[in-house]
Amino acid sequence: MRTHLCFHGIGVPRREREPGEAHYWVAEDLLLRVLDLLPGRDDVDLSFDDGNRSDVDIALPALAERGLTATFFALAGRLQDPDSLDPEALVRLRAAGMRIGTHGWAHIPWRGLEPGEAQRELIDARAALERAGGTTIRHAALPLGRYDRALLQRLRATGYERVFTSDRMPAVERAWLSPRYSVTATDSVESVRGILAHRAGPGDAVRLGKAVLKRLR
C-alpha cells in the first residue's frame, strides 16, 4: 500500500479565485516540516494540485533540498495567470525531475460534462499542457475529487494511465484509480504523522464504501 499526500497552495493566496480556496493553502513551515518526515521513505508519493505559482517558488526548492520528487497537476486555463504555473515554470519543474499531470482547463468538476466540455477538460487541456511543458502527460487528478462510472470510462477511453482522487485512503500499489489525502490549512505535522502511520479503523470501511458507490453510480 502507498500513501499519496496532496498539497495545493503554499503560503497565503493573493486572491481567492474560488470560494473556500484558502482552506486548501498551507503555511510554508508546515510544508517544510512535512517534507522533513519523508526522506528515506519509499511508500509515500507527493502531488500538488491547481498549478499555483507557489509550486515552483516554494515547493520546488524544498523538494530539491530533500531529494524528493512530486507530480504537479496544472491547469491549462491558467497558464497565462501570473499567480499560476506558466510554460516556463512547467519546464523548470521537468528539468528538476518533477512530473507534470493535468488537472483540466478551468478547475470545474468533470462529472457530468457535456461532450464539448469533456473535449476541453480531458483532451484539449492535456494537449496544451504537453505543449507548454514539452512533455507527455499520462496522469490526471480529478478537480474537486468528483467522479462517477461514466467519467472513469471516459478517462480510460482517453488513454490516461493513472487517475488520482481525493478519497483519503491508502492506495493500492500501481492502481489505475488512486486515492490521496489532501493536506489543508487545518492540518498539523501531528495529523500528517497520523496519516503516514495509518491504522485501519471503522472510518476506512465508510470511505471505501463511498468510493465504491462513486465508481458504480
N, C-alpha and C positions, 0 to 999 in steps of 0.2 A: 504494500500500500504506500501511497505517496500523499504528502500534504502540499497543496497549492495555496500559497499566500498571494493575495491580490491587493495592490495599492492603487490609489487614484491620484489625487493631487498631493503635493508635499508643500507644507507651509500654510499660507493663508491665501485663498483665491482673491485676485484683484477685483473680481466681479463674479457674481453667481450667474451663470448662463441658464441654469435651471433651478427651480425651487428645491431647496434642500441639498444642493450640491456641496455646500461647505461641510456637511456631515461626513462626506467621503474624503475629505482632506485631513492629513495627519501632520502633526508637528515634525519638523526636521529631526529633532532629537529622538523622537520615538522611532522614526525610520532607522536612524543610525544604530540605536540600541537593539532593535530587532535584527538588523543585518549582522550585528556582532554575535548573535546567537548561532549563525548559520555556517560559518566556515568549518569544514570537516564533516558536514552532514551531506549525505547523498540521497536523502529521502524527502527533500523539500525543493519545490520549484517556485519561482517568483514571477509575477507578472504585474504590469502597470496598464491600467485601462484609461481611456478617454483622451490620450495623447496630449496631456498638459505639458507646458514648457518646463515645468519643474522636473519632468522625467530626465531631461538632458542636462539641466543646470544643476540639479541637486542629486538625483538618484544615480546618474551615470558615474560621477566621480566616486561616490560612496561604494558602489558596486565594484568598480575597478580597484579601489584600495584594498578590498577584501577578497579579490579574486573570484567574485561571484558573477553570474550571468542571469539574465531575465528576458522575458518576452514582452515587448511593448506593443499593445494593441491600440493603434492610432485611428483617427477619424479623417477620412478623405475630405470631408466638407470643411475641415478646419485647417487645412494645410497653409492657408494664407492668413490665418488668425494669429496675431502677434503673441497671444497667450498660449499658443498650442505648438505642437511639433510641426516644423516646416520641412521641406525636402532636405535642406542642409542638415537638420537635426537627425533625420532618419539615416542619412549617410554616416553621420558621426556615430550613431548607435551601432550600425552594422560594422563599421571599422573597428569598434571596440569589442566585437564578438557577441553583440546582443542580437536577438531575433526580433523580427517585425511581424506582427499579425494584424488582422483587420478587425475593427470594431464598428465597421459600417461607414455610412456617409454622414448622417445627421444626428446620431445618438437617439434614435427612436426605437421602440420595441419592434422586433422582427416578426413577432407572432401576428398572423392575420394580415400580412402585407398584400396589397393588390399587386398584380403582375408587374406593372411599371415600377412600383416602389421596390419590389423584390429585385428587379434588374439593377436598380441603382445601389441598393444597400448590400446585396450579396455578390454582385458581379462587377459593376462599374467601380465601386469603392475599392475593391481588391485590386483592380487593374490600375487605378490612379495611384494607389499606394505603392504598387510594384514599380511603376514608372518613377515615382518620386524618390524611392529608396534604392532603386537599382537592384531589386531582389525578387525572389519568387515567394509568394505568400501561400502557405498551406494551412494556417491555423486561424480560427476566428473565435472571438469572445462575444457572447450574447449581450447586447445592450440591455441594461436593467434586469438581466437574468431571466427574461421571459421566453418560454418556448412551449411547443406542443408537437404532436406527432407529425403534422403537416410540415411544420418548419424544419424539423430534423430530416424529413425526406427531401426537402428542397436543398438543404445543406449537403447532404450526401450526393445528390444528383449534381450539385455544382462542383464537387470534387474536393471539398475540404477534408484534409486528413485527420484533423482533430478540432473539436469544438469544446469551448470552456463555458461553464455555467457559474452561478453564484449560490450553489445549493448547500454550502457549508457542511461538507462531509469529506472524509478521506477519499482519495481517488484510487481506483484500481490501476495498476501499472499499465501504461500504454493504452488505456481505454479511449475509444473514439470520443465519447462524451465524458468530460472530466469536471467534477465539481471543484470549487475553490472557496476559500474563506476570505472575504473582504475585510481588510483591516481599516477601521474607521476612527473618527475623532473620539469615540467613547472607549476605545481600546487602550491598553497599557502593555508594558513589557510582560507583566504577570499574566494578563489574559492571553497574550500570544504564546507565552510559555505553555499555558494550558492547552491551547490548540495543538502545539507541537508534541505535547506529551499525551495525546488523545487517549482516553479510556472509554471504551464502549459503554453506552448507557441507554436509558429509555428514549432520550431525545433522538438518538441515531435512527431508531425504528420509525419515529414520526417523520423525520426528514427524508428517509429513504422512501417511505410510503408516498410522500408528497412528490418526490422526484419521479417515481414510477407512474403516478397519476398524470403528471405533465407529459410523459412520453406516450401515454395511451390516449389522452383526450383528443 
